[in-house]
């Protein structure tokens, strides 16, 4: 969407956005969508590292039906591994770095190879080693207008005619310890102006978007940035609900109240580990009393707190399941989920762990991309396929321990009793009772 908005504002090229995740029959519907645009056509594909097989499948379908159509890769893979672009078949070009200015030069000089070779960040089939190109600031970029998207295609099953949208205020890796497990290592960190981004969020309140999820990594949200973001939203009187991801940290009452007034709907608190020693490597000092107090404040003002516990990390020692159970017992006023430790090949943590243990290598993903229809997708877990049974066993142990905990069950019951307005409930039941027993009158 950012590429499309940039081209519409700064060039005369016509483009169409196709989300292959919405296609029920990938080949038939993709070919039909491409035929709707008159040639000459160029396909630009976002290429996440862990989706090389899906990207290769789209390239194979495109080249089989449109052999003369030129294909371009952008995103995580060409940026993190520009030297491995030749390993992905059927890709004519690749954009390493910020793709907007590189794509503009490619479209303007597509028939002038001598000009293309001087385009920084552009990887051609016969080019030598290319370094990624980065914009010094994000201000020249154009934010997309979400009102131009047919959002009904993204509607979920929980809410009628509503959906959730994900976006980021920043690009690059913060370099903060909290983001050791996040991708983009070596990418310069830049931030979009918060006042313009707050206006973008506010404009979504008149669309089908029920919630805007800010996907910036936890290390982005320092106390200063969080306060600035709240003030920008309060200044424009934002009405659009939004949510963020934070590391385990305490929040003052003023900050919590400000978040609620700025229409914060949910806070995801990420626990990369429940081991105090491991948390120190992520720059996190675990103070369970302060966290419990923060969750109490959030509950009082109506901001939903949701804890996400990562399990199966490469630095975790034995007894991880028991530590998660103990932490959930300490934080009884929040909902939680337990998910596998994220696996990112371009993360600082991967660079530290790649030489030790059973870590899935980049070559496995490249092998999958060469024949995605037959080769099985590698398992994106630390430790590979052998870790699946271990994680499943830990999850069953956690579930059984929590179900047998009477203290946790009683705490959640008290939370329910406090959060419900029993006077209104009794009045509603009384009215319903009278309506059921009212005698019908004759006309």
C-alpha positions in Angstrom: 0.0 0.0 0.0 2.9 2.4 0.7 4.4 1.6 -2.7 1.0 2.2 -4.4 0.5 5.5 -2.6 4.0 6.7 -3.5 3.6 5.9 -7.2 0.2 7.6 -7.4 1.6 10.8 -5.9 5.1 11.0 -7.5 4.6 9.3 -10.9 2.1 8.8 -13.7 2.3 5.0 -13.5 -1.0 3.1 -12.9 -0.9 0.3 -10.4 -3.2 -2.2 -8.9 -2.9 -3.9 -5.5 -3.5 -7.7 -5.4 -3.6 -9.5 -2.1 -3.0 -13.2 -2.8 -4.1 -14.2 0.7 -7.7 -13.4 -0.4 -7.7 -15.6 -3.5 -9.4 -19.0 -3.1 -8.0 -20.4 -6.3 -4.5 -18.8 -6.6 -3.7 -19.6 -10.2 -7.1 -19.0 -11.7 -7.9 -15.8 -9.8 -4.4 -14.3 -10.1 -4.3 -14.8 -13.9 -7.7 -13.2 -14.1 -6.6 -10.2 -12.1 -3.5 -9.7 -14.2 -5.5 -9.9 -17.4 -7.6 -6.9 -16.2 -4.5 -4.6 -16.7 -3.3 -3.8 -20.2 0.3 -4.5 -21.1 3.1 -3.7 -20.6 2.9 -5.0 -17.1 5.4 -5.3 -14.2 4.7 -7.4 -11.1 6.2 -6.3 -7.8 6.0 -8.9 -5.0 6.6 -8.4 -1.3 9.0 -11.2 -0.3 9.1 -12.1 3.4 12.0 -14.4 4.3 9.7 -17.1 5.8 7.4 -17.0 2.7 9.9 -17.7 0.0 7.9 -20.8 -1.1 4.7 -18.8 -1.6 6.5 -16.0 -3.4 8.2 -18.6 -5.7 4.7 -20.1 -6.4 3.4 -16.7 -7.5 6.5 -16.2 -9.7 6.0 -19.6 -11.3 2.4 -19.0 -12.1 3.1 -15.5 -13.5 6.0 -16.6 -15.8 4.0 -19.6 -17.0 1.1 -17.5 -18.2 2.9 -14.3 -19.0 6.5 -15.2 -20.0 7.3 -11.6 -21.1 6.1 -10.0 -17.9 8.9 -8.7 -15.7 8.9 -9.6 -12.1 10.4 -7.6 -9.1 11.0 -8.6 -5.5 11.0 -6.3 -2.6 10.8 -6.5 1.2 12.7 -8.5 3.8 14.5 -11.1 1.7 16.2 -8.9 -1.0 17.0 -6.3 1.7 18.6 -8.8 4.2 20.2 -11.1 1.6 20.8 -9.2 -1.6 23.6 -11.7 -2.5 21.1 -14.5 -2.6 18.6 -13.0 -5.1 20.0 -15.2 -7.9 18.9 -18.3 -5.8 15.2 -17.4 -6.4 14.2 -18.4 -9.9 12.0 -16.3 -12.2 12.8 -12.9 -10.5 14.1 -10.3 -13.0 14.8 -7.5 -10.5 14.9 -7.0 -6.8 14.7 -3.8 -4.6 17.1 -3.8 -1.6 16.3 -1.2 1.0 13.5 1.3 0.9 11.6 0.2 -2.3 9.7 3.4 -3.2 12.5 5.5 -4.8 14.1 2.4 -6.3 10.9 1.3 -7.9 10.3 4.7 -9.3 13.7 4.7 -11.1 13.1 1.2 -12.4 9.7 2.1 -13.9 11.1 5.3 -15.4 14.2 3.7 -17.0 13.0 0.1 -17.5 14.2 0.1 -21.1 17.6 1.9 -20.4 19.9 -0.8 -18.8 22.8 1.7 -18.5 20.6 4.0 -16.4 19.3 1.1 -14.3 22.8 -0.1 -13.4 23.4 3.3 -11.7 20.3 3.0 -9.6 21.3 2.4 -6.0 19.6 -0.6 -4.4 18.4 -2.1 -7.7 19.5 -5.7 -8.2 19.5 -6.9 -11.8 20.1 -10.4 -13.1 23.7 -9.6 -14.3 24.5 -7.0 -11.6 27.4 -7.3 -9.1 27.0 -7.0 -5.4 24.5 -4.4 -4.5 24.1 -2.6 -1.2 20.7 -1.7 0.1 19.6 1.9 -0.4 18.0 3.8 2.5 16.2 7.0 2.7 17.7 9.3 5.4 14.2 10.3 6.5 10.7 8.9 6.0 9.1 12.3 5.6 9.2 12.2 1.7 7.1 9.0 1.8 3.3 9.1 1.2 1.0 7.5 3.6 -1.8 5.4 2.0 -5.4 6.5 2.1 -7.2 3.6 3.7 -10.5 4.8 2.5 -9.7 3.6 -1.0 -9.5 -0.1 0.1 -12.5 -2.5 -0.1 -12.2 -3.6 3.6 -15.1 -6.0 3.5 -12.8 -8.6 2.0 -10.8 -8.5 5.2 -13.8 -8.7 7.6 -13.4 -11.2 10.4 -16.0 -13.6 11.8 -16.3 -11.8 15.2 -17.6 -8.5 14.0 -20.0 -7.7 11.2 -18.6 -5.4 8.5 -15.5 -4.6 10.5 -11.8 -5.6 10.4 -8.4 -4.8 11.9 -5.5 -3.1 10.2 -1.8 -3.3 11.0 0.7 -0.5 10.5 4.0 0.8 11.7 5.2 4.3 12.7 8.9 3.3 12.1 11.1 1.4 9.8 14.3 -0.4 10.6 15.7 -2.0 13.7 15.7 0.0 16.9 18.8 -1.7 18.2 17.2 -1.9 21.7 17.7 -5.1 23.7 14.0 -5.6 23.8 14.1 -6.2 20.0 16.8 -8.9 19.9 14.4 -11.4 18.5 12.9 -9.1 15.9 14.0 -9.0 12.3 15.7 -6.2 10.3 19.1 -6.3 12.0 21.4 -3.8 10.4 18.5 -1.7 9.0 18.8 1.9 10.0 16.0 3.1 12.3 13.8 5.9 11.2 10.5 7.2 12.5 7.6 8.8 10.6 6.4 12.2 11.9 3.9 11.3 14.7 1.5 14.2 13.9 0.9 13.0 10.3 0.7 9.4 11.4 -1.9 10.3 14.1 -4.0 12.0 11.4 -3.8 8.8 9.4 -5.1 6.8 12.3 -7.9 9.3 13.0 -9.2 9.2 9.4 -9.9 5.4 9.8 -12.7 6.1 12.3 -15.2 6.5 9.4 -14.3 3.2 7.7 -14.9 -0.5 8.5 -11.7 -0.7 10.5 -12.6 -1.5 14.1 -9.0 -1.4 15.4 -5.6 -0.2 14.2 -2.8 -2.4 15.5 0.6 -0.7 15.7 3.1 -3.4 15.0 6.2 -1.5 16.0 8.5 -3.7 18.1 8.4 -3.3 21.9 11.7 -1.5 22.0 10.3 1.4 20.0 7.9 2.4 22.8 10.0 4.3 25.2 8.2 6.5 27.8 9.0 9.6 25.8 7.6 8.2 22.5 4.5 6.8 24.2 3.8 10.2 25.9 4.3 12.0 22.6 2.0 9.6 20.7 -0.8 10.1 23.3 -0.5 13.9 23.1 -0.7 13.8 19.3 -3.9 11.8 19.4 -5.5 13.9 22.1 -4.7 17.1 20.2 -6.7 15.9 17.2 -9.4 14.3 19.4 -8.9 10.9 17.9 -11.9 8.5 17.9 -10.3 5.5 16.2 -9.5 2.6 18.6 -5.9 1.3 18.4 -3.5 -1.1 20.2 0.2 -1.4 20.8 2.9 -3.9 21.9 4.9 -3.0 24.9 7.6 -4.8 26.9 6.9 -5.6 30.6 7.0 -2.1 32.1 5.1 0.0 34.7 2.9 2.8 33.6 1.8 5.8 35.7 -1.9 6.6 36.3 -1.5 9.8 34.1 -0.2 7.7 31.2 -2.9 5.1 31.6 -5.7 7.7 31.7 -4.2 9.4 28.7 -4.1 6.2 26.7 -7.8 5.6 27.5 -8.7 9.2 26.5 -6.7 8.7 23.3 -8.9 5.6 22.5 -6.3 2.9 23.3 -8.2 -0.3 23.1 -5.6 -3.0 24.0 -2.0 -3.4 25.2 -0.1 -6.5 24.3 2.7 -7.1 26.9 5.3 -9.4 25.5 7.3 -11.7 27.8 10.3 -13.1 25.8 11.0 -15.2 28.9 9.9 -15.5 32.5 13.4 -16.1 33.8 14.8 -13.0 35.5 18.3 -13.7 34.1 17.1 -14.1 30.6 14.9 -11.0 30.9 18.0 -8.9 31.7 19.4 -9.8 28.3 16.4 -8.1 26.8 16.8 -5.0 29.0 13.8 -5.9 31.2 13.7 -5.7 34.9 10.8 -7.8 36.1 8.9 -6.2 39.0 5.8 -8.3 39.4 4.2 -6.0 41.9 4.6 -2.9 39.6 3.2 -4.9 36.7 0.2 -6.1 38.7 -0.4 -2.5 39.7 -0.2 -1.3 36.1 -2.7 -4.0 35.0 -5.0 -2.9 37.9 -4.9 0.7 36.6 -5.6 -0.5 33.0 -8.6 -2.5 34.2 -10.0 0.4 36.1 -10.0 2.7 33.1 -11.2 0.0 30.6 -8.0 -0.6 28.6 -7.6 -4.3 27.9 -4.3 -5.8 28.9 -3.1 -8.9 27.1 0.0 -10.9 28.0 1.9 -12.8 25.3 4.3 -15.4 26.6 6.9 -16.8 24.2 7.9 -20.4 24.7 10.8 -22.4 23.2 13.4 -19.7 22.9 17.0 -20.7 22.2 18.4 -19.2 25.4 15.8 -20.8 27.8 16.8 -23.2 30.5 14.8 -26.1 32.0 11.6 -25.4 33.9 10.2 -22.9 31.4 6.6 -24.2 31.7 6.6 -23.8 35.5 7.9 -20.3 35.3 5.1 -19.3 32.9 2.5 -20.8 35.2 4.0 -18.9 38.2 4.0 -15.6 36.2 0.4 -16.0 35.1 -0.5 -16.7 38.8 1.1 -13.4 39.8 -0.7 -11.4 37.0 -4.3 -12.6 37.5 -5.9 -9.4 36.1 -5.0 -9.9 32.5 -5.7 -12.3 29.7 -2.9 -14.2 28.2 -1.8 -16.4 25.3 1.3 -18.6 24.9 2.9 -18.7 21.5 6.2 -20.1 20.0 9.2 -17.9 20.3 9.4 -15.9 17.0 11.9 -17.2 14.5 13.5 -14.4 12.4 16.5 -15.2 10.3 17.5 -11.5 10.0 17.4 -10.8 13.8 20.3 -10.1 16.1 19.4 -13.2 18.1 19.8 -15.4 15.0 23.2 -14.0 14.4 24.2 -15.0 17.9 22.7 -18.5 17.7 23.3 -19.5 14.1 26.5 -21.4 14.9 25.2 -23.4 17.8 22.3 -25.8 18.1 19.8 -27.1 15.6 18.8 -23.7 14.0 17.0 -23.8 10.6 19.4 -22.3 8.0 18.6 -19.9 5.2 19.5 -22.7 2.7 16.4 -24.7 3.8 14.1 -21.9 2.9 15.8 -21.3 -0.5 15.5 -25.1 -1.2 11.8 -24.8 -0.5 11.4 -21.9 -2.9 12.9 -23.9 -5.8 10.1 -26.4 -5.8 7.3 -25.1 -3.5 4.7 -27.5 -4.8 6.6 -30.6 -3.6 9.2 -29.6 -1.0 7.8 -29.3 2.5 8.0 -26.0 4.2 10.6 -25.8 6.9 9.3 -25.3 10.4 10.0 -21.8 11.6 10.9 -22.7 15.2 14.2 -22.5 17.1 15.4 -26.1 17.0 13.4 -27.0 13.9 10.9 -29.8 13.6 12.3 -31.7 16.6 11.1 -28.9 18.9 7.4 -29.3 18.0 6.7 -32.2 20.4 8.6 -30.5 23.2 6.6 -27.3 22.9 3.3 -29.2 22.7 4.2 -31.1 25.8 5.0 -27.8 27.6 1.7 -26.3 26.5 -0.3 -29.3 27.9 1.6 -29.0 31.2 0.8 -25.3 31.4 -2.9 -25.9 30.6 -3.2 -28.6 33.2 -1.5 -26.7 35.9 -3.7 -23.6 35.3 -6.9 -25.6 35.3 -6.0 -27.1 38.7 -5.1 -23.8 40.3 -8.0 -22.8 42.7 -6.4 -19.4 43.5 -6.3 -18.4 39.8 -9.9 -19.5 39.3 -11.1 -17.5 42.3 -9.1 -14.4 41.2 -10.8 -14.5 37.8 -14.2 -15.0 39.4 -13.6 -11.9 41.6 -12.6 -10.0 38.5 -15.8 -10.9 36.8 -17.9 -9.9 39.8 -16.2 -6.5 40.1 -16.5 -5.7 36.3 -20.2 -6.5 36.0 -22.9 -4.0 36.9 -25.2 -6.3 38.9 -27.9 -3.7 39.4 -28.4 -3.3 35.7 -28.3 -7.1 35.3 -31.1 -7.6 37.9 -33.2 -4.9 36.4 -32.9 -6.5 32.9 -33.8 -9.9 34.3 -36.8 -8.4 36.1 -38.1 -6.7 33.0 -37.6 -9.9 31.0 -39.5 -11.9 33.7 -42.5 -9.5 33.5 -42.6 -9.6 29.8 -42.7 -13.4 29.8 -45.5 -13.5 32.3 -47.6 -10.6 31.0 -51.0 -11.9 29.9 -51.8 -11.1 26.3 -54.6 -8.6 25.8 -57.5 -9.1 23.4 -57.9 -6.5 20.7 
